[in-house]
Amino acid sequence: MLAKDDILLTKANTEMNKFYSIAGERALYQAARREEHDRASIIGASRREGYAQGIDEGISQGIAQGAYQANCKTARLLALHLASCW
């Protein structure tokens, strides 16, 4: 196997085994991993929430702009109609 042939990989494997055999070290490592996972989850949730909020705001602005344009068109048509009546 590659790990048995490579002295550096063998030493790394030995150190990892020592690390995992010490309960305090293992607990610290696991706590750090949980914190990292929680942080990534919070960031992901925040990103998704921000994206959804941006979509909602964009839709609202689009609806408002469409209503404004429709009102402008109605006003132009009314002005043309009134002008033709004179």
DANORUR-V380869 format. One record per residue. N is the residue number from 0. RES is the residue in three letters. SS is DSSP state (A for helix, B for strand, O for the rest). PHI is phi in degrees with one decimal (* if undefined). D_FIRST is the distance of its C-alpha to the first C-alpha in Angstrom with 2 decimals. Layout:
{{N,RES,SS,PHI,D_FIRST} {N,RES,SS,PHI,D_FIRST}}
This chain:
{{0,MET,O,*,0.00} {1,LEU,A,-62.0,3.80} {2,ALA,A,-64.0,5.61} {3,LYS,A,-75.7,5.53} {4,ASP,A,-81.7,6.58} {5,ASP,O,-99.4,9.01} {6,ILE,A,-63.3,11.89} {7,LEU,A,-64.6,13.45} {8,LEU,A,-66.7,10.83} {9,THR,A,-63.4,10.62} {10,LYS,A,-62.8,14.41} {11,ALA,A,-61.8,14.76} {12,ASN,A,-63.6,12.96} {13,THR,A,-62.1,15.28} {14,GLU,A,-65.3,18.23} {15,MET,A,-64.3,17.73} {16,ASN,A,-62.7,17.70} {17,LYS,A,-62.6,20.87} {18,PHE,A,-58.3,22.36} {19,TYR,A,-72.8,22.06} {20,SER,A,-81.1,23.42} {21,ILE,O,-90.6,26.59} {22,ALA,A,-59.1,28.87} {23,GLY,A,-63.4,31.01} {24,GLU,A,-64.3,28.21} {25,ARG,A,-63.7,26.73} {26,ALA,A,-64.0,30.27} {27,LEU,A,-63.4,30.89} {28,TYR,A,-62.0,27.73} {29,GLN,A,-65.7,28.66} {30,ALA,A,-64.2,32.25} {31,ALA,A,-63.9,31.27} {32,ARG,A,-64.6,29.20} {33,ARG,A,-63.4,32.22} {34,GLU,A,-61.9,34.57} {35,GLU,A,-62.4,32.57} {36,HIS,A,-65.5,32.55} {37,ASP,A,-62.1,36.27} {38,ARG,A,-61.9,37.15} {39,ALA,A,-64.1,35.46} {40,SER,A,-65.4,37.33} {41,ILE,A,-64.2,40.62} {42,ILE,A,-62.8,40.24} {43,GLY,A,-63.1,39.45} {44,ALA,A,-65.2,42.42} {45,SER,A,-63.0,44.68} {46,ARG,A,-63.8,43.71} {47,ARG,A,-64.4,44.45} {48,GLU,A,-64.9,47.72} {49,GLY,A,-64.4,48.77} {50,TYR,A,-63.3,48.05} {51,ALA,A,-63.7,50.12} {52,GLN,A,-64.3,52.90} {53,GLY,A,-63.0,52.96} {54,ILE,A,-62.7,53.28} {55,ASP,A,-61.0,56.11} {56,GLU,A,-65.7,57.92} {57,GLY,A,-63.5,57.57} {58,ILE,A,-64.5,59.02} {59,SER,A,-61.1,61.86} {60,GLN,A,-64.9,62.68} {61,GLY,A,-64.4,62.63} {62,ILE,A,-64.5,64.99} {63,ALA,A,-63.4,67.29} {64,GLN,A,-66.0,67.35} {65,GLY,A,-64.3,68.08} {66,ALA,A,-66.0,70.92} {67,TYR,A,-62.4,72.34} {68,GLN,A,-64.8,72.30} {69,ALA,A,-65.9,73.94} {70,ASN,A,-65.3,76.64} {71,CYS,A,-63.1,77.22} {72,LYS,A,-64.6,77.61} {73,THR,A,-61.0,80.06} {74,ALA,A,-64.2,82.03} {75,ARG,A,-63.1,82.21} {76,LEU,A,-64.2,83.40} {77,LEU,A,-65.3,85.94} {78,ALA,A,-62.3,87.19} {79,LEU,A,-63.7,87.58} {80,HIS,A,-65.3,89.40} {81,LEU,A,-66.6,91.72} {82,ALA,A,-67.2,92.36} {83,SER,A,-75.2,93.33} {84,CYS,A,-75.4,95.76} {85,TRP,O,-83.1,97.84}}
